[in-house]
Amino acid sequence: MISALILILITIFLPPVGVFLVAGCGMDLFINILLTILGYFPGHIHAFYVEYVYYKRRDDARQGIYSGRLAPGVYSDRVQRGGYGTMG
């Protein structure tokens, strides 16, 4: 819970750093940097969406619920699986 709150605070000030902490260095980070440069608000929306997908998938995996569908607009395998296992 504390780590999620710290991640939210980091994302409020620097959206790409929040995405990097959840998704690592990849397409999601690149997209978030572009969105943040184009407009600070779109960068926030994308960052919080990526974080939401990550935490939702992680919580579902802990309960034994595994979604076979990929979240749209998220390219990181780590986010798609909530930090667990491998896809496919």
C-alpha positions as CSV (number, residue, x, y, z in Angstrom):
1,M,0.0,0.0,0.0
2,I,2.8,2.4,0.9
3,S,4.7,1.6,-2.3
4,A,1.5,2.4,-4.4
5,L,1.1,5.7,-2.6
6,I,4.8,6.6,-3.3
7,L,4.4,5.6,-6.9
8,I,1.3,7.9,-7.2
9,L,3.2,10.8,-5.8
10,I,6.1,10.2,-8.1
11,T,3.7,10.0,-11.1
12,I,2.0,13.2,-10.2
13,F,5.3,15.1,-10.5
14,L,7.1,13.1,-13.2
15,P,4.8,10.7,-15.2
16,P,7.6,9.0,-17.2
17,V,9.4,8.0,-14.0
18,G,6.2,6.3,-12.7
19,V,5.8,4.4,-15.9
20,F,9.5,3.4,-15.8
21,L,9.1,2.0,-12.3
22,V,6.2,-0.1,-13.4
23,A,6.9,-1.0,-17.0
24,G,10.7,-0.6,-17.3
25,C,12.4,0.8,-20.3
26,G,10.4,0.1,-23.4
27,M,7.6,1.2,-25.6
28,D,5.3,2.3,-22.8
29,L,8.0,4.6,-21.4
30,F,8.7,6.0,-24.9
31,I,5.0,6.7,-25.5
32,N,4.7,8.3,-22.1
33,I,7.7,10.6,-22.7
34,L,6.1,11.7,-26.0
35,L,2.7,12.3,-24.4
36,T,4.3,14.3,-21.5
37,I,6.2,16.5,-24.0
38,L,3.1,17.1,-26.0
39,G,1.1,17.9,-23.0
40,Y,1.6,17.2,-19.3
41,F,-2.1,16.1,-18.8
42,P,-2.0,13.3,-21.5
43,G,1.2,12.0,-19.9
44,H,-0.6,11.7,-16.6
45,I,-3.5,9.9,-18.1
46,H,-1.3,7.4,-19.8
47,A,0.9,6.9,-16.7
48,F,-2.0,6.3,-14.4
49,Y,-3.6,3.9,-16.9
50,V,-0.4,1.8,-17.2
51,E,-0.2,1.7,-13.4
52,Y,-3.9,0.8,-13.0
53,V,-3.5,-2.1,-15.4
54,Y,-0.4,-3.3,-13.6
55,Y,-2.0,-3.2,-10.1
56,K,-5.3,-4.7,-11.4
57,R,-3.5,-7.6,-13.1
58,R,-1.3,-8.1,-10.1
59,D,-4.2,-8.3,-7.7
60,D,-6.1,-10.6,-10.0
61,A,-3.1,-12.9,-10.3
62,R,-2.9,-13.1,-6.5
63,Q,-6.5,-14.2,-6.4
64,G,-5.9,-16.8,-9.1
65,I,-7.7,-14.9,-11.8
66,Y,-5.8,-14.8,-15.1
67,S,-7.1,-12.8,-18.0
68,G,-6.3,-14.1,-21.4
69,R,-7.0,-10.7,-23.0
70,L,-4.4,-8.1,-23.3
71,A,-5.1,-4.6,-22.0
72,P,-5.3,-2.2,-25.0
73,G,-2.5,0.4,-25.4
74,V,-0.1,-1.4,-23.0
75,Y,3.0,-2.9,-24.6
76,S,4.9,-4.1,-21.6
77,D,4.7,-7.8,-20.8
78,R,5.5,-7.0,-17.2
79,V,2.4,-4.8,-16.9
80,Q,0.2,-7.1,-18.9
81,R,0.9,-10.0,-16.5
82,G,1.0,-7.9,-13.3
83,G,4.6,-8.8,-12.7
84,Y,3.9,-12.5,-12.6
85,G,4.9,-15.4,-14.9
86,T,5.1,-15.2,-18.6
87,M,2.6,-14.5,-21.4
88,G,1.7,-17.3,-23.7
